[in-house]
Amino acid sequence: MTPADSTSTAAGPERTISQIGAGIRFATSLFVLAAGLYCAWAVLLAPKFQGIYDDMLGRGSLMPVGTRLLLEYHVAFIIGVILLTLIPVVVAIRARSVLVVIAGGSVAVLMLLALGVWASGALAAPIQSIIHETMSR
């Protein structure tokens, strides 16, 4: 074995570790983007539901607090979703440590999914209350 052989074999494991790190960064970014897309879809539906609620419940009717919050501030929620999606992706590209990428991406995915589920529930709450009132008569 010559010294040239030892340097060529040492580059192999370093390249493999680098490729694994790049794969983890890509997968984390993909998960964050998918969660952000789901959350943005749920929040972007809010203005469309406003017209439905006005027709069904009447303008200025009492709606649950979460629904009113989402309908009134949906632009702020969209900005938050965009930031919560883009920041972890940029961190995944720029961070040196893969553990930071995994931790940051996991937190972002959980937050985006929680916000998307909350937004879906907030949009469905008035319809559920109408169904419940109709069924209880």
N, CA, C and O atoms as CSV, one atom per row, in Angstrom:
chain,resi,resn,atom,element,x,y,z
A,1,MET,N,N,0.852,-1.169,0.000
A,1,MET,CA,C,0.000,0.000,0.000
A,1,MET,C,C,0.897,1.230,0.000
A,1,MET,O,O,1.790,1.360,0.837
A,2,THR,N,N,0.657,2.107,-0.920
A,2,THR,CA,C,1.457,3.318,-1.038
A,2,THR,C,C,0.727,4.470,-0.348
A,2,THR,O,O,-0.477,4.383,-0.105
A,3,PRO,N,N,1.447,5.548,-0.033
A,3,PRO,CA,C,0.780,6.710,0.577
A,3,PRO,C,C,-0.328,7.276,-0.310
A,3,PRO,O,O,-1.308,7.821,0.198
A,4,ALA,N,N,-0.183,7.154,-1.622
A,4,ALA,CA,C,-1.229,7.648,-2.517
A,4,ALA,C,C,-2.519,6.837,-2.353
A,4,ALA,O,O,-3.619,7.377,-2.466
A,5,ASP,N,N,-2.369,5.528,-2.085
A,5,ASP,CA,C,-3.552,4.680,-1.888
A,5,ASP,C,C,-4.290,5.064,-0.609
A,5,ASP,O,O,-5.520,5.032,-0.575
A,6,SER,N,N,-3.556,5.425,0.441
A,6,SER,CA,C,-4.210,5.757,1.703
A,6,SER,C,C,-4.994,7.066,1.602
A,6,SER,O,O,-6.023,7.213,2.262
A,7,THR,N,N,-4.534,8.013,0.794
A,7,THR,CA,C,-5.291,9.260,0.641
A,7,THR,C,C,-6.529,9.044,-0.212
A,7,THR,O,O,-7.550,9.696,0.005
A,8,SER,N,N,-6.455,8.143,-1.176
A,8,SER,CA,C,-7.631,7.918,-2.022
A,8,SER,C,C,-8.731,7.192,-1.243
A,8,SER,O,O,-9.913,7.442,-1.478
A,9,THR,N,N,-8.361,6.297,-0.321
A,9,THR,CA,C,-9.381,5.610,0.469
A,9,THR,C,C,-9.935,6.518,1.559
A,9,THR,O,O,-11.079,6.343,1.978
A,10,ALA,N,N,-9.150,7.478,2.023
A,10,ALA,CA,C,-9.635,8.396,3.054
A,10,ALA,C,C,-10.667,9.356,2.474
A,10,ALA,O,O,-11.571,9.785,3.191
A,11,ALA,N,N,-10.558,9.697,1.216
A,11,ALA,CA,C,-11.515,10.608,0.594
A,11,ALA,C,C,-12.870,9.926,0.398
A,11,ALA,O,O,-13.900,10.598,0.351
A,12,GLY,N,N,-12.876,8.605,0.285
A,12,GLY,CA,C,-14.124,7.877,0.093
A,12,GLY,C,C,-15.088,8.041,1.255
A,12,GLY,O,O,-16.236,8.425,1.029
A,13,PRO,N,N,-14.675,7.766,2.500
A,13,PRO,CA,C,-15.599,7.939,3.631
A,13,PRO,C,C,-16.014,9.396,3.831
A,13,PRO,O,O,-17.160,9.664,4.194
A,14,GLU,N,N,-15.094,10.345,3.597
A,14,GLU,CA,C,-15.458,11.759,3.749
A,14,GLU,C,C,-16.509,12.147,2.711
A,14,GLU,O,O,-17.440,12.895,3.008
A,15,ARG,N,N,-16.352,11.640,1.512
A,15,ARG,CA,C,-17.328,11.942,0.465
A,15,ARG,C,C,-18.681,11.311,0.811
A,15,ARG,O,O,-19.723,11.930,0.597
A,16,THR,N,N,-18.668,10.093,1.339
A,16,THR,CA,C,-19.912,9.425,1.715
A,16,THR,C,C,-20.621,10.191,2.827
A,16,THR,O,O,-21.838,10.367,2.771
A,17,ILE,N,N,-19.882,10.650,3.835
A,17,ILE,CA,C,-20.472,11.421,4.923
A,17,ILE,C,C,-21.029,12.736,4.391
A,17,ILE,O,O,-22.099,13.177,4.810
A,18,SER,N,N,-20.309,13.352,3.479
A,18,SER,CA,C,-20.794,14.594,2.875
A,18,SER,C,C,-22.070,14.359,2.084
A,18,SER,O,O,-22.985,15.181,2.125
A,19,GLN,N,N,-22.139,13.251,1.370
A,19,GLN,CA,C,-23.337,12.929,0.601
A,19,GLN,C,C,-24.522,12.641,1.523
A,19,GLN,O,O,-25.650,13.030,1.222
A,20,ILE,N,N,-24.275,11.969,2.632
A,20,ILE,CA,C,-25.345,11.707,3.599
A,20,ILE,C,C,-25.844,13.018,4.184
A,20,ILE,O,O,-27.051,13.214,4.330
A,21,GLY,N,N,-24.927,13.917,4.520
A,21,GLY,CA,C,-25.319,15.230,5.041
A,21,GLY,C,C,-26.144,16.010,4.033
A,21,GLY,O,O,-27.129,16.652,4.400
A,22,ALA,N,N,-25.752,15.961,2.767
A,22,ALA,CA,C,-26.516,16.649,1.725
A,22,ALA,C,C,-27.897,16.029,1.562
A,22,ALA,O,O,-28.879,16.739,1.341
A,23,GLY,N,N,-27.972,14.721,1.669
A,23,GLY,CA,C,-29.271,14.039,1.590
A,23,GLY,C,C,-30.183,14.416,2.744
A,23,GLY,O,O,-31.383,14.612,2.554
A,24,ILE,N,N,-29.615,14.517,3.943
A,24,ILE,CA,C,-30.394,14.920,5.115
A,24,ILE,C,C,-30.876,16.359,4.952
A,24,ILE,O,O,-32.023,16.668,5.274
A,25,ARG,N,N,-30.025,17.224,4.464
A,25,ARG,CA,C,-30.426,18.618,4.231
A,25,ARG,C,C,-31.564,18.692,3.213
A,25,ARG,O,O,-32.530,19.430,3.405
A,26,PHE,N,N,-31.443,17.929,2.137
A,26,PHE,CA,C,-32.469,17.927,1.102
A,26,PHE,C,C,-33.787,17.377,1.646
A,26,PHE,O,O,-34.844,17.966,1.416
A,27,ALA,N,N,-33.734,16.263,2.358
A,27,ALA,CA,C,-34.951,15.649,2.893
A,27,ALA,C,C,-35.623,16.571,3.913
A,27,ALA,O,O,-36.845,16.713,3.909
A,28,THR,N,N,-34.833,17.194,4.779
A,28,THR,CA,C,-35.400,18.115,5.759
A,28,THR,C,C,-36.061,19.295,5.065
A,28,THR,O,O,-37.162,19.700,5.440
A,29,SER,N,N,-35.400,19.847,4.057
A,29,SER,CA,C,-35.987,20.958,3.307
A,29,SER,C,C,-37.281,20.532,2.623
A,29,SER,O,O,-38.246,21.296,2.585
A,30,LEU,N,N,-37.302,19.328,2.088
A,30,LEU,CA,C,-38.494,18.824,1.422
A,30,LEU,C,C,-39.654,18.667,2.399
A,30,LEU,O,O,-40.787,19.025,2.076
A,31,PHE,N,N,-39.381,18.134,3.596
A,31,PHE,CA,C,-40.424,17.987,4.614
A,31,PHE,C,C,-40.954,19.345,5.056
A,31,PHE,O,O,-42.160,19.519,5.229
A,32,VAL,N,N,-40.057,20.303,5.237
A,32,VAL,CA,C,-40.485,21.644,5.650
A,32,VAL,C,C,-41.334,22.282,4.549
A,32,VAL,O,O,-42.360,22.897,4.842
A,33,LEU,N,N,-40.924,22.146,3.301
A,33,LEU,CA,C,-41.698,22.718,2.197
A,33,LEU,C,C,-43.071,22.053,2.065
A,33,LEU,O,O,-44.060,22.729,1.784
A,34,ALA,N,N,-43.134,20.746,2.265
A,34,ALA,CA,C,-44.421,20.052,2.189
A,34,ALA,C,C,-45.352,20.501,3.318
A,34,ALA,O,O,-46.538,20.737,3.085
A,35,ALA,N,N,-44.827,20.618,4.529
A,35,ALA,CA,C,-45.640,21.088,5.649
A,35,ALA,C,C,-46.062,22.537,5.436
A,35,ALA,O,O,-47.187,22.911,5.768
A,36,GLY,N,N,-45.174,23.349,4.888
A,36,GLY,CA,C,-45.507,24.737,4.591
A,36,GLY,C,C,-46.579,24.847,3.530
A,36,GLY,O,O,-47.436,25.727,3.611
A,37,LEU,N,N,-46.553,23.971,2.534
A,37,LEU,CA,C,-47.568,23.968,1.492
A,37,LEU,C,C,-48.934,23.606,2.065
A,37,LEU,O,O,-49.940,24.230,1.730
A,38,TYR,N,N,-48.964,22.594,2.933
A,38,TYR,CA,C,-50.225,22.214,3.577
A,38,TYR,C,C,-50.771,23.368,4.419
A,38,TYR,O,O,-51.961,23.677,4.360
A,39,CYS,N,N,-49.918,23.986,5.184
A,39,CYS,CA,C,-50.336,25.076,6.058
A,39,CYS,C,C,-50.792,26.283,5.235
A,39,CYS,O,O,-51.813,26.895,5.548
A,40,ALA,N,N,-50.055,26.621,4.201
A,40,ALA,CA,C,-50.438,27.752,3.351
A,40,ALA,C,C,-51.774,27.481,2.666
A,40,ALA,O,O,-52.596,28.388,2.531
A,41,TRP,N,N,-51.995,26.254,2.237
A,41,TRP,CA,C,-53.270,25.894,1.616
A,41,TRP,C,C,-54.418,26.106,2.599
A,41,TRP,O,O,-55.456,26.658,2.236
A,42,ALA,N,N,-54.232,25.667,3.839
A,42,ALA,CA,C,-55.291,25.825,4.843
A,42,ALA,C,C,-55.568,27.297,5.135
A,42,ALA,O,O,-56.724,27.690,5.290
A,43,VAL,N,N,-54.521,28.111,5.210
A,43,VAL,CA,C,-54.705,29.531,5.529
A,43,VAL,C,C,-55.238,30.296,4.321
A,43,VAL,O,O,-56.029,31.225,4.487
A,44,LEU,N,N,-54.825,29.927,3.115
A,44,LEU,CA,C,-55.298,30.623,1.915
A,44,LEU,C,C,-56.786,30.391,1.644
A,44,LEU,O,O,-57.405,31.154,0.902
A,45,LEU,N,N,-57.356,29.359,2.232
A,45,LEU,CA,C,-58.784,29.107,2.055
A,45,LEU,C,C,-59.651,30.052,2.886
A,45,LEU,O,O,-60.854,30.150,2.644
A,46,ALA,N,N,-59.070,30.739,3.849
A,46,ALA,CA,C,-59.842,31.577,4.776
A,46,ALA,C,C,-60.700,32.627,4.069
A,46,ALA,O,O,-61.879,32.735,4.406
A,47,PRO,N,N,-60.194,33.400,3.121
A,47,PRO,CA,C,-61.058,34.391,2.476
A,47,PRO,C,C,-62.240,33.775,1.731
A,47,PRO,O,O,-63.308,34.383,1.655
A,48,LYS,N,N,-62.059,32.582,1.184
A,48,LYS,CA,C,-63.159,31.922,0.486
A,48,LYS,C,C,-64.252,31.505,1.469
A,48,LYS,O,O,-65.434,31.527,1.127
A,49,PHE,N,N,-63.869,31.132,2.671
A,49,PHE,CA,C,-64.843,30.744,3.683
A,49,PHE,C,C,-65.609,31.949,4.219
A,49,PHE,O,O,-66.730,31.800,4.704
A,50,GLN,N,N,-65.023,33.130,4.139
A,50,GLN,CA,C,-65.697,34.334,4.639
A,50,GLN,C,C,-67.039,34.522,3.938
A,50,GLN,O,O,-68.044,34.799,4.593
A,51,GLY,N,N,-67.065,34.376,2.624
A,51,GLY,CA,C,-68.317,34.512,1.883
A,51,GLY,C,C,-69.330,33.437,2.247
A,51,GLY,O,O,-70.526,33.713,2.339
A,52,ILE,N,N,-68.865,32.235,2.450
A,52,ILE,CA,C,-69.760,31.139,2.832
A,52,ILE,C,C,-70.388,31.431,4.191
A,52,ILE,O,O,-71.589,31.238,4.381
A,53,TYR,N,N,-69.578,31.892,5.126
A,53,TYR,CA,C,-70.105,32.174,6.466
A,53,TYR,C,C,-71.062,33.357,6.446
A,53,TYR,O,O,-72.055,33.357,7.174
A,54,ASP,N,N,-70.783,34.363,5.626
A,54,ASP,CA,C,-71.695,35.504,5.522
A,54,ASP,C,C,-73.046,35.059,4.965
A,54,ASP,O,O,-74.090,35.527,5.421
A,55,ASP,N,N,-73.030,34.155,3.980
A,55,ASP,CA,C,-74.282,33.656,3.405
A,55,ASP,C,C,-75.049,32.771,4.386
A,55,ASP,O,O,-76.269,32.884,4.504
A,56,MET,N,N,-74.343,31.901,5.080
A,56,MET,CA,C,-75.003,30.942,5.964
A,56,MET,C,C,-75.416,31.552,7.294
A,56,MET,O,O,-76.521,31.302,7.776
A,57,LEU,N,N,-74.549,32.338,7.880
A,57,LEU,CA,C,-74.785,32.827,9.237
A,57,LEU,C,C,-75.260,34.275,9.275
A,57,LEU,O,O,-75.754,34.735,10.305
A,58,GLY,N,N,-75.121,34.980,8.196
A,58,GLY,CA,C,-75.449,36.404,8.180
A,58,GLY,C,C,-74.215,37.229,8.499
A,58,GLY,O,O,-73.334,36.802,9.245
A,59,ARG,N,N,-74.171,38.401,7.925
A,59,ARG,CA,C,-73.009,39.277,8.118
A,59,ARG,C,C,-72.927,39.721,9.568
A,59,ARG,O,O,-73.940,40.106,10.152
A,60,GLY,N,N,-71.763,39.677,10.150
A,60,GLY,CA,C,-71.540,40.131,11.518
A,60,GLY,C,C,-72.003,39.136,12.571
A,60,GLY,O,O,-72.150,39.495,13.739
A,61,SER,N,N,-72.234,37.890,12.173
A,61,SER,CA,C,-72.681,36.897,13.150
A,61,SER,C,C,-71.532,36.502,14.069
A,61,SER,O,O,-70.359,36.716,13.759
A,62,LEU,N,N,-71.894,35.931,15.187
A,62,LEU,CA,C,-70.880,35.495,16.147
A,62,LEU,C,C,-70.260,34.187,15.678
A,62,LEU,O,O,-70.949,33.190,15.461
A,63,MET,N,N,-68.964,34.219,15.529
A,63,MET,CA,C,-68.211,33.036,15.147
A,63,MET,C,C,-67.213,32.733,16.255
A,63,MET,O,O,-66.914,33.600,17.076
A,64,PRO,N,N,-66.698,31.510,16.283
A,64,PRO,CA,C,-65.663,31.198,17.274
A,64,PRO,C,C,-64.460,32.130,17.131
A,64,PRO,O,O,-64.181,32.648,16.050
A,65,VAL,N,N,-63.766,32.327,18.232
A,65,VAL,CA,C,-62.642,33.267,18.261
A,65,VAL,C,C,-61.555,32.865,17.266
A,65,VAL,O,O,-61.009,33.722,16.571
A,66,GLY,N,N,-61.241,31.595,17.191
A,66,GLY,CA,C,-60.208,31.143,16.268
A,66,GLY,C,C,-60.557,31.424,14.817
A,66,GLY,O,O,-59.694,31.784,14.016
A,67,THR,N,N,-61.829,31.255,14.488
A,67,THR,CA,C,-62.269,31.519,13.119
A,67,THR,C,C,-62.181,33.004,12.799
A,67,THR,O,O,-61.697,33.387,11.734
A,68,ARG,N,N,-62.649,33.839,13.718
A,68,ARG,CA,C,-62.563,35.282,13.491
A,68,ARG,C,C,-61.120,35.737,13.365
A,68,ARG,O,O,-60.791,36.565,12.516
A,69,LEU,N,N,-60.257,35.187,14.222
A,69,LEU,CA,C,-58.835,35.537,14.183
A,69,LEU,C,C,-58.229,35.180,12.830
A,69,LEU,O,O,-57.498,35.976,12.240
A,70,LEU,N,N,-58.532,33.994,12.349
A,70,LEU,CA,C,-57.987,33.555,11.063
A,70,LEU,C,C,-58.549,34.375,9.910
A,70,LEU,O,O,-57.815,34.723,8.985
A,71,LEU,N,N,-59.830,34.685,9.951
A,71,LEU,CA,C,-60.437,35.449,8.866
A,71,LEU,C,C,-59.947,36.892,8.831
A,71,LEU,O,O,-59.748,37.455,7.754
A,72,GLU,N,N,-59.753,37.489,9.999
A,72,GLU,CA,C,-59.329,38.892,10.048
A,72,GLU,C,C,-57.846,39.069,9.759
A,72,GLU,O,O,-57.452,40.068,9.157
A,73,TYR,N,N,-57.032,38.134,10.170
A,73,TYR,CA,C,-55.582,38.283,10.058
A,73,TYR,C,C,-54.958,37.217,9.153
A,73,TYR,O,O,-53.830,36.791,9.399
A,74,HIS,N,N,-55.665,36.784,8.121
A,74,HIS,CA,C,-55.123,35.718,7.272
A,74,HIS,C,C,-53.859,36.152,6.534
A,74,HIS,O,O,-53.013,35.309,6.234
A,75,VAL,N,N,-53.709,37.425,6.237
A,75,VAL,CA,C,-52.489,37.894,5.571
A,75,VAL,C,C,-51.280,37.739,6.506
A,75,VAL,O,O,-50.204,37.328,6.072
A,76,ALA,N,N,-51.464,38.066,7.773
A,76,ALA,CA,C,-50.381,37.893,8.747
A,76,ALA,C,C,-50.030,36.415,8.912
A,76,ALA,O,O,-48.862,36.062,9.072
A,77,PHE,N,N,-51.046,35.557,8.873
A,77,PHE,CA,C,-50.780,34.119,8.963
A,77,PHE,C,C,-50.006,33.635,7.744
A,77,PHE,O,O,-49.115,32.796,7.876
A,78,ILE,N,N,-50.327,34.146,6.562
A,78,ILE,CA,C,-49.604,33.759,5.346
A,78,ILE,C,C,-48.140,34.187,5.433
A,78,ILE,O,O,-47.242,33.420,5.086
A,79,ILE,N,N,-47.908,35.411,5.895
A,79,ILE,CA,C,-46.528,35.888,6.050
A,79,ILE,C,C,-45.775,35.009,7.049
A,79,ILE,O,O,-44.615,34.659,6.829
A,80,GLY,N,N,-46.443,34.659,8.142
A,80,GLY,CA,C,-45.824,33.772,9.132
A,80,GLY,C,C,-45.504,32.405,8.565
A,80,GLY,O,O,-44.446,31.846,8.855
A,81,VAL,N,N,-46.397,31.861,7.766
A,81,VAL,CA,C,-46.168,30.549,7.148
A,81,VAL,C,C,-44.987,30.620,6.183
A,81,VAL,O,O,-44.149,29.718,6.155
A,82,ILE,N,N,-44.921,31.686,5.396
A,82,ILE,CA,C,-43.804,31.834,4.455
A,82,ILE,C,C,-42.474,31.915,5.201
A,82,ILE,O,O,-41.501,31.260,4.827
A,83,LEU,N,N,-42.443,32.725,6.258
A,83,LEU,CA,C,-41.208,32.842,7.041
A,83,LEU,C,C,-40.858,31.533,7.732
A,83,LEU,O,O,-39.698,31.122,7.748
A,84,LEU,N,N,-41.865,30.880,8.305
A,84,LEU,CA,C,-41.624,29.628,9.014
A,84,LEU,C,C,-41.213,28.512,8.054
A,84,LEU,O,O,-40.648,27.504,8.479
A,85,THR,N,N,-41.489,28.685,6.787
A,85,THR,CA,C,-41.063,27.708,5.787
A,85,THR,C,C,-39.678,28.046,5.231
A,85,THR,O,O,-38.836,27.162,5.077
A,86,LEU,N,N,-39.448,29.312,4.934
A,86,LEU,CA,C,-38.186,29.680,4.284
A,86,LEU,C,C,-36.988,29.689,5.236
A,86,LEU,O,O,-35.885,29.316,4.838
A,87,ILE,N,N,-37.189,30.106,6.472
A,87,ILE,CA,C,-36.060,30.185,7.408
A,87,ILE,C,C,-35.406,28.821,7.629
A,87,ILE,O,O,-34.181,28.733,7.535
A,88,PRO,N,N,-36.160,27.745,7.922
A,88,PRO,CA,C,-35.479,26.446,8.081
A,88,PRO,C,C,-34.816,25.942,6.802
A,88,PRO,O,O,-33.800,25.250,6.866
A,89,VAL,N,N,-35.379,26.280,5.644
A,89,VAL,CA,C,-34.748,25.851,4.389
A,89,VAL,C,C,-33.414,26.569,4.206
A,89,VAL,O,O,-32.427,25.955,3.802
A,90,VAL,N,N,-33.382,27.852,4.500
A,90,VAL,CA,C,-32.117,28.598,4.406
A,90,VAL,C,C,-31.115,28.062,5.431
A,90,VAL,O,O,-29.930,27.918,5.131
A,91,VAL,N,N,-31.593,27.769,6.631
A,91,VAL,CA,C,-30.702,27.207,7.661
A,91,VAL,C,C,-30.171,25.853,7.195
A,91,VAL,O,O,-29.000,25.543,7.413
A,92,ALA,N,N,-31.013,25.049,6.562
A,92,ALA,CA,C,-30.563,23.741,6.073
A,92,ALA,C,C,-29.474,23.881,5.027
A,92,ALA,O,O,-28.573,23.046,4.946
A,93,ILE,N,N,-29.552,24.922,4.235
A,93,ILE,CA,C,-28.534,25.142,3.202
A,93,ILE,C,C,-27.245,25.681,3.818
A,93,ILE,O,O,-26.151,25.294,3.407
A,94,ARG,N,N,-27.372,26.576,4.805
A,94,ARG,CA,C,-26.213,27.291,5.328
A,94,ARG,C,C,-25.558,26.654,6.553
A,94,ARG,O,O,-24.375,26.891,6.795
A,95,ALA,N,N,-26.284,25.860,7.328
A,95,ALA,CA,C,-25.753,25.352,8.596
A,95,ALA,C,C,-24.627,24.356,8.353
A,95,ALA,O,O,-24.633,23.601,7.380
A,96,ARG,N,N,-23.679,24.378,9.250
A,96,ARG,CA,C,-22.558,23.428,9.157
A,96,ARG,C,C,-22.919,22.090,9.782
A,96,ARG,O,O,-22.473,21.042,9.315
A,97,SER,N,N,-23.717,22.122,10.829
A,97,SER,CA,C,-24.049,20.903,11.555
A,97,SER,C,C,-25.353,20.315,11.042
A,97,SER,O,O,-26.353,21.020,10.906
A,98,VAL,N,N,-25.337,19.039,10.762
A,98,VAL,CA,C,-26.541,18.352,10.307
A,98,VAL,C,C,-27.541,18.243,11.458
A,98,VAL,O,O,-28.749,18.222,11.224
A,99,LEU,N,N,-27.055,18.174,12.689
A,99,LEU,CA,C,-27.959,18.109,13.840
A,99,LEU,C,C,-28.800,19.376,13.957
A,99,LEU,O,O,-29.976,19.310,14.314
A,100,VAL,N,N,-28.204,20.521,13.660
A,100,VAL,CA,C,-28.961,21.780,13.662
A,100,VAL,C,C,-30.044,21.733,12.593
A,100,VAL,O,O,-31.161,22.200,12.820
A,101,VAL,N,N,-29.726,21.181,11.445
A,101,VAL,CA,C,-30.688,21.061,10.348
A,101,VAL,C,C,-31.847,20.157,10.762
A,101,VAL,O,O,-33.012,20.489,10.540
A,102,ILE,N,N,-31.524,19.021,11.361
A,102,ILE,CA,C,-32.566,18.082,11.772
A,102,ILE,C,C,-33.440,18.693,12.862
A,102,ILE,O,O,-34.666,18.608,12.790
A,103,ALA,N,N,-32.826,19.304,13.865
A,103,ALA,CA,C,-33.596,19.887,14.966
A,103,ALA,C,C,-34.462,21.049,14.480
A,103,ALA,O,O,-35.652,21.112,14.788
A,104,GLY,N,N,-33.867,21.957,13.728
A,104,GLY,CA,C,-34.623,23.103,13.222
A,104,GLY,C,C,-35.722,22.692,12.272
A,104,GLY,O,O,-36.833,23.217,12.341
A,105,GLY,N,N,-35.431,21.768,11.392
A,105,GLY,CA,C,-36.442,21.285,10.452
A,105,GLY,C,C,-37.579,20.565,11.154
A,105,GLY,O,O,-38.742,20.727,10.784
A,106,SER,N,N,-37.253,19.770,12.167
A,106,SER,CA,C,-38.298,19.056,12.913
A,106,SER,C,C,-39.217,20.016,13.638
A,106,SER,O,O,-40.436,19.848,13.615
A,107,VAL,N,N,-38.647,21.018,14.279
A,107,VAL,CA,C,-39.457,22.014,14.979
A,107,VAL,C,C,-40.336,22.774,13.991
A,107,VAL,O,O,-41.513,23.011,14.264
A,108,ALA,N,N,-39.778,23.153,12.856
A,108,ALA,CA,C,-40.551,23.888,11.851
A,108,ALA,C,C,-41.685,23.041,11.292
A,108,ALA,O,O,-42.797,23.537,11.116
A,109,VAL,N,N,-41.418,21.769,11.011
A,109,VAL,CA,C,-42.466,20.888,10.488
A,109,VAL,C,C,-43.590,20.737,11.505
A,109,VAL,O,O,-44.765,20.817,11.149
A,110,LEU,N,N,-43.235,20.520,12.767
A,110,LEU,CA,C,-44.260,20.384,13.804
A,110,LEU,C,C,-45.087,21.656,13.946
A,110,LEU,O,O,-46.309,21.590,14.078
A,111,MET,N,N,-44.433,22.807,13.921
A,111,MET,CA,C,-45.159,24.071,14.043
A,111,MET,C,C,-46.067,24.311,12.832
A,111,MET,O,O,-47.205,24.752,12.991
A,112,LEU,N,N,-45.574,24.028,11.640
A,112,LEU,CA,C,-46.382,24.218,10.434
A,112,LEU,C,C,-47.578,23.273,10.405
A,112,LEU,O,O,-48.686,23.675,10.049
A,113,LEU,N,N,-47.350,22.020,10.780
A,113,LEU,CA,C,-48.461,21.078,10.804
A,113,LEU,C,C,-49.495,21.465,11.855
A,113,LEU,O,O,-50.699,21.375,11.613
A,114,ALA,N,N,-49.018,21.900,13.031
A,114,ALA,CA,C,-49.955,22.334,14.073
A,114,ALA,C,C,-50.762,23.542,13.614
A,114,ALA,O,O,-51.970,23.602,13.845
A,115,LEU,N,N,-50.115,24.495,12.971
A,115,LEU,CA,C,-50.823,25.669,12.463
A,115,LEU,C,C,-51.812,25.289,11.360
A,115,LEU,O,O,-52.915,25.832,11.308
A,116,GLY,N,N,-51.433,24.376,10.490
A,116,GLY,CA,C,-52.338,23.925,9.432
A,116,GLY,C,C,-53.553,23.195,9.979
A,116,GLY,O,O,-54.669,23.405,9.503
A,117,VAL,N,N,-53.349,22.342,10.973
A,117,VAL,CA,C,-54.469,21.632,11.593
A,117,VAL,C,C,-55.369,22.622,12.321
A,117,VAL,O,O,-56.594,22.526,12.240
A,118,TRP,N,N,-54.765,23.578,13.035
A,118,TRP,CA,C,-55.568,24.593,13.730
A,118,TRP,C,C,-56.385,25.410,12.730
A,118,TRP,O,O,-57.567,25.664,12.964
A,119,ALA,N,N,-55.775,25.825,11.621
A,119,ALA,CA,C,-56.479,26.622,10.622
A,119,ALA,C,C,-57.629,25.827,10.007
A,119,ALA,O,O,-58.713,26.369,9.795
A,120,SER,N,N,-57.400,24.555,9.723
A,120,SER,CA,C,-58.473,23.713,9.182
A,120,SER,C,C,-59.617,23.591,10.176
A,120,SER,O,O,-60.787,23.665,9.801
A,121,GLY,N,N,-59.275,23.402,11.445
A,121,GLY,CA,C,-60.306,23.307,12.476
A,121,GLY,C,C,-61.042,24.610,12.677
A,121,GLY,O,O,-62.254,24.618,12.892
A,122,ALA,N,N,-60.315,25.718,12.609
A,122,ALA,CA,C,-60.951,27.029,12.783
A,122,ALA,C,C,-61.910,27.325,11.635
A,122,ALA,O,O,-62.953,27.946,11.841
A,123,LEU,N,N,-61.565,26.887,10.438
A,123,LEU,CA,C,-62.462,27.108,9.303
A,123,LEU,C,C,-63.678,26.185,9.353
A,123,LEU,O,O,-64.742,26.539,8.845
A,124,ALA,N,N,-63.536,25.022,9.951
A,124,ALA,CA,C,-64.648,24.070,10.015
A,124,ALA,C,C,-65.554,24.300,11.225
A,124,ALA,O,O,-66.673,23.788,11.246
A,125,ALA,N,N,-65.111,25.046,12.224
A,125,ALA,CA,C,-65.875,25.199,13.466
A,125,ALA,C,C,-67.273,25.784,13.260
A,125,ALA,O,O,-68.223,25.237,13.820
A,126,PRO,N,N,-67.456,26.858,12.493
A,126,PRO,CA,C,-68.823,27.367,12.304
A,126,PRO,C,C,-69.747,26.370,11.604
A,126,PRO,O,O,-70.927,26.276,11.941
A,127,ILE,N,N,-69.223,25.638,10.646
A,127,ILE,CA,C,-70.034,24.642,9.945
A,127,ILE,C,C,-70.425,23.526,10.905
A,127,ILE,O,O,-71.557,23.043,10.878
A,128,GLN,N,N,-69.485,23.119,11.753
A,128,GLN,CA,C,-69.788,22.083,12.744
A,128,GLN,C,C,-70.852,22.550,13.721
A,128,GLN,O,O,-71.716,21.767,14.118
A,129,SER,N,N,-70.801,23.818,14.115
A,129,SER,CA,C,-71.806,24.324,15.046
A,129,SER,C,C,-73.185,24.378,14.388
A,129,SER,O,O,-74.188,24.116,15.051
A,130,ILE,N,N,-73.253,24.714,13.097
A,130,ILE,CA,C,-74.528,24.724,12.381
A,130,ILE,C,C,-75.090,23.317,12.295
A,130,ILE,O,O,-76.281,23.110,12.523
A,131,ILE,N,N,-74.249,22.352,11.970
A,131,ILE,CA,C,-74.697,20.952,11.889
A,131,ILE,C,C,-75.177,20.469,13.250
A,131,ILE,O,O,-76.197,19.787,13.347
A,132,HIS,N,N,-74.448,20.820,14.290
A,132,HIS,CA,C,-74.815,20.405,15.640
A,132,HIS,C,C,-76.168,21.006,16.049
A,132,HIS,O,O,-77.001,20.313,16.633
A,133,GLU,N,N,-76.390,22.290,15.745
A,133,GLU,CA,C,-77.660,22.930,16.067
A,133,GLU,C,C,-78.800,22.321,15.269
A,133,GLU,O,O,-79.899,22.145,15.795
A,134,THR,N,N,-78.556,22.000,14.016
A,134,THR,CA,C,-79.584,21.393,13.171
A,134,THR,C,C,-79.967,20.008,13.659
A,134,THR,O,O,-81.143,19.644,13.669
A,135,MET,N,N,-78.970,19.240,14.061
A,135,MET,CA,C,-79.214,17.872,14.524
A,135,MET,C,C,-79.881,17.837,15.887
A,135,MET,O,O,-80.587,16.877,16.196
A,136,SER,N,N,-79.679,18.846,16.703
A,136,SER,CA,C,-80.243,18.840,18.059
A,136,SER,C,C,-81.711,19.293,18.077
A,136,SER,O,O,-82.375,19.181,19.108
A,137,ARG,N,N,-82.217,19.799,16.959
A,137,ARG,CA,C,-83.623,20.231,16.903
A,137,ARG,C,C,-84.551,19.085,16.764
A,137,ARG,O,O,-85.766,19.279,16.703
